[in-house]
Amino acid sequence: MAVQLTDAPFSTDSVKSVDVFVVRVDGRTAEADSATAAMGAEDDSATVGGWTTLATPNASVNLLAYQNGVSLPLGSTTMPAGNYLGFRLVIDPTRSSVTLKNGTVLSGTSTPSVMFPSGSRSGIKI
């Protein structure tokens, strides 16, 4: 399986870049029961809740550079055949930010701030 990232176009009148540090991409197998899957919702371990790591880019990505059909390969792996119930991006919010065209950088510690709820724990669900 090849894991690629692309972003939907949105108005960027005031945004210069949206930099997200992607730690890994996980997929959840259909074999995970609901109790096991619930455990994975609050645990950042790739192996809890039926999650399997598919790619570990450990890289900062400017989402605005990957719009209008442009995609970024994040990694590839061999996966067992079967059904997958979901995918998630696990990010590092401390290394992620939004930069406005006026040079202002919004991060988790700036005022105003930008938040990535559960981005480093249970990931951003896709």
Secondary structure, DSSP 8 states (H G I E B T S, - for coil): -EEEE-------SSEEEEEEEEEEEEEEETT--HHHHHHHHH---TTGGGEEEEE---EEEEGGGS-TT--EEEEE----SS-EEEEEEEE-GGG-EEEETTS-EE-TTSSS----TTTTTT-EE-
